[in-house]
Amino acid sequence: MEDMLYTVPEVAAILKTNVDYVYKLQKAGLIRFMKIGRWKCRKAALEEFLKKYDGYDISDPFNIKEIS
C-alpha cells in the first residue's frame, strides 16, 4: 500500500529541503499537517501544495512571489 501519511523528515526529503523549512511552511499555513504522535502530512495535502505553488518563489513562506 502506498504511504498516505508523511512525517516532517519525510516531507523534507521529498521537497529536498530541511526539516526547519518544512516547519516554516507549516507555520505559514502552506502545508496542512495533523498531530498523531508526531506531525503528519497527508500525501494529498503535499500534492495540493506542490500544485498550488508551482511557479512561485516560496523561499520565504511568509513572502511568496510569482516567478516571472
NURODO-626651 format. One line per 2 residues: their letters; for each residue x, y, z of N, C-alpha, C, O, CB. Coordinates in nm, 3 decimals. Each point is the difference from the previous one (the first is absolute). Glycine has a CB too. Layout:
A	X:Y:Z:X:Y:Z:X:Y:Z:X:Y:Z:X:Y:Z  ... $
This chain:
ME	0.085:-0.120:0.000:-0.085:0.120:0.000:0.088:0.125:0.000:0.101:0.007:0.071:-0.285:-0.131:0.052  0.146:0.218:-0.202:0.076:0.125:-0.011:-0.012:0.079:0.129:-0.106:0.006:0.061:0.068:-0.001:-0.310 $
DM	0.151:0.058:0.292:-0.002:0.082:0.122:-0.098:0.115:-0.018:0.007:0.074:-0.098:0.234:-0.136:0.149  -0.331:0.077:0.046:-0.098:0.108:-0.007:0.037:0.115:0.092:-0.046:0.113:-0.020:-0.129:-0.280:-0.036 $
LY	0.257:0.140:0.156:0.041:0.103:0.096:0.151:0.012:0.000:0.072:-0.100:-0.002:-0.276:0.055:0.144  0.252:0.168:-0.138:0.144:0.025:0.006:0.034:0.076:0.126:-0.075:0.089:0.043:0.087:-0.086:-0.293 $
TV	0.100:-0.037:0.311:0.051:0.075:0.114:0.072:0.125:-0.053:0.023:0.012:-0.120:0.001:-0.226:0.262  0.010:0.304:-0.052:0.072:0.121:-0.040:0.133:-0.035:-0.069:0.030:0.058:-0.105:-0.137:0.067:0.296 $
PE	0.187:-0.217:-0.137:0.124:-0.035:-0.071:-0.026:-0.061:-0.139:0.077:0.024:-0.093:0.031:-0.062:0.315  -0.215:-0.038:-0.237:-0.033:-0.056:-0.131:-0.041:0.109:-0.099:0.038:-0.003:-0.116:-0.109:-0.210:0.228 $
VA	-0.007:0.311:-0.064:-0.039:0.112:-0.086:0.125:0.078:-0.041:0.014:0.039:-0.116:-0.241:-0.022:0.231  0.318:0.004:-0.021:0.125:0.071:-0.030:0.079:-0.076:-0.107:0.056:0.062:-0.091:-0.050:0.031:0.325 $
AI	-0.001:-0.224:-0.225:0.073:-0.079:-0.100:-0.067:0.009:-0.137:0.068:0.012:-0.101:0.007:-0.169:0.282  -0.207:0.152:-0.184:-0.074:0.010:-0.126:0.025:0.136:-0.065:0.020:0.008:-0.121:-0.196:-0.166:0.209 $
LK	0.174:0.265:-0.007:0.020:0.135:-0.051:0.148:0.035:-0.018:0.035:0.107:-0.050:-0.247:-0.042:0.161  0.299:-0.157:-0.068:0.146:0.021:-0.007:0.039:0.128:0.073:0.072:0.085:-0.053:-0.065:-0.205:-0.168 $
TN	-0.055:0.130:0.344:0.029:0.114:0.086:0.025:-0.052:0.140:0.017:-0.120:0.019:-0.158:0.277:-0.161  0.143:-0.069:0.242:0.024:-0.046:0.137:-0.129:0.010:0.083:-0.097:0.065:-0.040:0.339:0.009:0.023 $
VD	-0.241:-0.138:0.133:-0.122:-0.005:0.083:-0.038:0.138:0.052:-0.119:0.028:0.016:0.178:-0.262:0.050  0.038:0.321:-0.040:-0.033:0.135:0.048:-0.084:0.075:-0.103:-0.094:0.071:0.037:0.306:-0.066:0.097 $
YV	-0.180:-0.020:-0.261:-0.077:0.066:-0.105:-0.141:-0.058:-0.009:-0.095:0.073:-0.024:0.308:-0.028:-0.103  -0.227:-0.175:0.147:-0.133:-0.063:-0.002:-0.084:0.056:0.114:-0.119:0.026:-0.017:0.213:-0.237:-0.086 $
YK	-0.034:0.228:0.220:-0.074:0.060:0.112:-0.041:0.144:-0.032:-0.107:0.044:0.042:0.234:-0.190:0.119  -0.045:0.220:-0.236:-0.038:0.136:-0.043:-0.121:-0.006:-0.093:-0.092:0.080:0.011:0.332:-0.003:0.013 $
LQ	-0.238:-0.172:-0.117:-0.113:-0.017:-0.091:-0.127:-0.032:0.078:-0.108:0.049:-0.033:0.264:-0.128:-0.147  -0.143:-0.003:0.282:-0.114:-0.035:0.085:-0.049:0.123:0.076:-0.120:0.028:0.003:0.208:-0.264:0.020 $
KA	0.004:0.309:0.037:-0.037:0.119:0.079:-0.066:0.105:-0.088:-0.091:0.071:0.045:0.282:-0.117:0.112  -0.147:0.058:-0.282:-0.058:0.096:-0.094:-0.135:-0.048:-0.053:-0.070:0.075:-0.069:0.300:-0.002:0.005 $
GL	-0.266:-0.196:0.095:-0.128:-0.054:-0.044:-0.001:-0.046:-0.145:-0.107:-0.014:-0.060:0.002:0.163:0.223  0.223:-0.173:-0.219:0.008:-0.040:-0.140:-0.018:-0.151:-0.020:-0.050:-0.044:-0.103:0.202:0.237:0.065 $
IR	-0.112:-0.270:0.138:-0.021:-0.145:-0.004:-0.076:-0.038:0.127:0.038:0.037:0.111:0.174:-0.078:-0.249  -0.320:-0.033:0.119:-0.080:-0.043:0.115:0.057:-0.128:0.061:0.035:-0.095:-0.070:-0.239:0.200:-0.033 $
FM	0.214:-0.105:0.235:0.047:-0.114:0.077:-0.103:-0.037:0.104:-0.087:0.080:0.034:0.327:-0.013:-0.072  -0.230:-0.189:0.089:-0.079:-0.043:0.114:0.095:-0.059:0.102:0.110:-0.045:-0.034:-0.316:0.001:-0.110 $
KI	0.164:0.044:0.269:0.086:-0.051:0.107:-0.051:-0.137:0.041:-0.107:-0.014:0.060:0.160:0.249:0.022  0.024:-0.336:-0.116:-0.028:-0.138:0.043:0.130:-0.050:0.060:0.080:-0.064:-0.068:-0.261:0.019:-0.113 $
GR	0.203:0.076:0.308:0.129:-0.026:0.062:0.098:0.106:-0.046:0.036:0.090:0.076:-0.081:-0.339:-0.066  0.089:0.238:-0.136:0.084:0.102:-0.063:-0.083:0.064:-0.111:-0.106:-0.051:-0.036:0.324:-0.074:0.090 $
WK	-0.168:0.237:-0.107:-0.071:0.066:-0.109:0.002:-0.087:-0.124:0.104:-0.055:-0.037:-0.043:0.280:0.131  -0.178:-0.239:-0.159:-0.013:-0.079:-0.122:-0.070:0.085:-0.106:-0.086:0.082:0.030:0.078:-0.300:0.102 $
CR	0.048:0.196:-0.256:-0.057:0.070:-0.114:-0.059:-0.105:-0.094:0.066:-0.097:-0.034:0.100:0.291:0.055  -0.290:-0.174:-0.062:-0.061:-0.091:-0.096:0.067:0.018:-0.136:0.039:0.111:-0.037:-0.258:-0.104:0.162 $
KA	0.233:-0.114:-0.199:0.058:0.005:-0.133:-0.077:0.099:-0.087:0.059:0.077:-0.075:0.018:-0.316:0.097  -0.210:0.236:-0.012:-0.084:0.090:-0.080:0.028:0.147:0.035:-0.001:0.085:-0.089:-0.176:-0.264:0.077 $
AL	0.203:0.209:0.138:0.029:0.138:0.042:0.133:0.046:-0.059:0.013:0.115:-0.041:-0.143:-0.149:0.254  0.228:-0.056:-0.216:0.129:0.035:-0.058:-0.012:0.020:-0.151:0.058:0.093:-0.056:0.058:-0.223:0.238 $
EE	-0.192:0.045:-0.249:-0.021:0.015:-0.144:-0.074:0.130:-0.031:0.031:0.068:-0.098:-0.036:-0.318:0.073  -0.092:0.286:0.108:-0.075:0.125:-0.017:0.094:0.120:0.014:-0.006:0.094:-0.079:-0.203:-0.205:0.169 $
FL	0.296:0.107:0.010:0.099:0.106:0.021:0.089:0.016:-0.123:0.021:0.112:-0.047:-0.025:-0.158:0.294  0.056:-0.065:-0.298:0.089:0.005:-0.116:-0.071:0.055:-0.123:0.059:0.077:-0.077:0.068:-0.270:0.170 $
KK	-0.250:0.155:-0.111:-0.076:0.049:-0.116:-0.032:0.149:0.015:0.013:0.076:-0.097:-0.112:-0.305:0.066  0.058:0.271:0.150:-0.041:0.138:0.024:0.116:0.099:-0.016:-0.018:0.109:-0.053:-0.159:-0.195:0.207 $
YD	0.296:0.047:-0.107:0.112:0.093:0.002:0.102:-0.025:-0.111:0.112:0.051:0.005:-0.145:-0.034:0.238  -0.005:-0.096:-0.344:0.086:-0.018:-0.116:0.014:0.134:-0.072:-0.100:0.064:-0.033:0.028:-0.308:0.008 $
GY	0.195:0.288:0.002:0.022:0.129:-0.066:0.015:0.116:0.096:0.003:0.116:-0.042:-0.130:-0.204:-0.147  0.137:0.059:0.318:0.015:0.105:0.101:0.132:-0.017:0.075:0.052:-0.111:0.014:-0.301:0.125:0.010 $
DI	0.302:0.099:0.023:0.118:0.000:0.087:-0.051:-0.004:0.143:-0.056:0.098:0.050:0.199:0.032:-0.218  -0.124:-0.243:0.233:-0.044:-0.013:0.140:0.119:-0.017:0.093:-0.009:-0.064:0.105:-0.207:-0.038:-0.183 $
SD	0.330:0.161:0.038:0.119:-0.003:0.085:-0.034:0.056:0.138:0.046:-0.051:0.102:0.103:0.075:-0.303  -0.230:0.082:0.203:-0.052:0.057:0.123:-0.150:-0.028:0.000:-0.075:0.069:-0.070:0.256:0.115:0.083 $
PF	-0.227:-0.283:0.062:-0.141:-0.039:-0.003:-0.097:0.111:0.042:-0.120:-0.010:-0.024:0.196:-0.218:0.070  -0.023:0.332:0.017:-0.085:0.110:0.044:0.000:0.116:-0.101:-0.066:0.102:0.022:0.112:-0.169:0.215 $
NI	0.029:0.050:-0.347:0.009:0.103:-0.104:0.013:-0.070:-0.135:0.107:-0.002:-0.060:0.001:0.170:0.221  -0.217:-0.225:-0.209:-0.003:-0.080:-0.122:-0.006:0.091:-0.121:-0.078:0.096:-0.004:-0.035:-0.284:0.127 $
KE	0.195:0.156:-0.222:0.004:0.082:-0.122:-0.012:-0.092:-0.122:0.054:-0.110:-0.002:0.091:0.286:0.117  -0.216:-0.128:-0.214:-0.011:-0.074:-0.125:0.131:0.015:-0.077:0.056:0.109:-0.007:-0.308:-0.074:-0.002 $
IS	0.300:-0.144:-0.048:0.121:0.003:-0.081:-0.039:0.045:-0.140:-0.089:-0.058:-0.063:0.199:-0.127:0.201  -0.042:0.289:-0.186:-0.037:0.051:-0.133:0.083:-0.063:-0.109:-0.018:0.032:-0.118:-0.049:0.183:0.222 $
